[in-house]
Amino acid sequence: MSGFDGRTVLVTGASGGIGGETVRQLVAAGADVVASGRSTEALEALAAETGARVLPFDLTSEDSVRDALGGLEVYGVVNCGGWGGEIATPQETDIEVFDRVMSINARGALLVIKYTSRSMISAGRGGSVVNVSSQASLVALNGHVSYGSSKAALDNITRVSALELGRHGIRVNSVNPTVVMTPMSAWYWGRDDIQGPFLEAMPLGRWATEAEIAAPIVFLLGDGASMITGVSLAIDGGYSIR
């Protein structure tokens, strides 16, 4: 049993690799998917491929989120929208970049939960939220003061939301993936001086794939995870157990 059977699931960040793969797996599992993201062109291509509905909005604007989601009834939410910001030490960080990373990765996810949870509560059928966090919230990574801080805030949003929404039958969890090697991440993680030591410290010793991140997201959304809430699930090849 898929656990979805036509239930509506919103996926933000669907124009990115993990978000797009999550849409594909959810559609394959029988969900009615509403896809949001920054690139309208990428969303339209994904919709043509999968049959997902497209609903773009601006995660940094409460008015935009409210207008888009205020009347949308959903069973599930995947908060995958995010921005990496910069690689910088605390003493070199650009505070404007820090503020924007926090605004998208933490504040944006909270806004989505704020407005989708209202319809979930009104419908009275429970629901499930999965926030896409990062291993950078579980361990200290060089240069990740902004990104890691935003994801640590997101993990706390997960825990508090799980506590507050549990009485309505709404589960809230995070997944905390390691690096998926894409052209966007290769500029940093593909460097010999970075990837060598990083992979040597990881028990499984390889990069994750988009499918390996999407599958646990789909699991946590579905009925098979009906007693799981408030967790931060590391999908990091064992890196954070060091």
C-alpha positions, 0 to 999 in steps of 0.5 A: 500500500502506497499510503497516498492514493491520491492524497495531495502533497506540496513539494517546495524546491521542486525545480531542484534535483532532490525536489524534482526526484521527490516529485517523481517518486511521490507521483509513482506512489500515487500522490497528487503532487503540487510542485513549487520552486524558483525556476518556472521553466524547470517546474513546467518541464517536471509537470509535463513529465510527471503530471504534477501541478505547478504552484510557484511562490516566493518563500521569502514573502509571507504575502506570497506564501499566504496567497498561494497556500491559504486555500490549498488543502494538502495532506503532506508537505515537503519543504525542500526549497533552500539556498546554499549561500556562501562558504565562509568562516564566521569571521569572514561571513557576509551577514546579508548572505546569512540573513538571506539563507536564514530567510529561505531555509528556516523562515520560508519553511516555517511560513509554509508550515504555518499556512498548510497546517491550518488546512490540515487541521481544518480537514481533520485527517491528519497529515505529514510534513518532511523538512529537508535539512542537512548533515550540516546541522548535525556536525560542524562543517568548515565554511558552513556557518550560515547554511548549517545555522539555517538547517539547525534552526529548521531542525528545531522548527521540526521538533517544535512543530511535531510537538504542537501539531501532534494532537491534530494527527500531523507528523513533522520530521526532517531528513538530513542528507549529505552532499549530492554531487551536482554541477552546482555543488561540484565547484566546492565539494569536487575539489581534491582537497575537500572531497578526499578527506570528506569521503575518507571520514564517511563510513560508506565513502561516497556521495549520495544520489537524489533518489537515495534522499527522495526515498526516505522523504516519501517513506516519512510522508507515508503511512508506513511511518505513522508512529514517527514524528519529531526526528532528524533522519541522517542520510549521510553514509554514517558521516555524523556518527564519527 
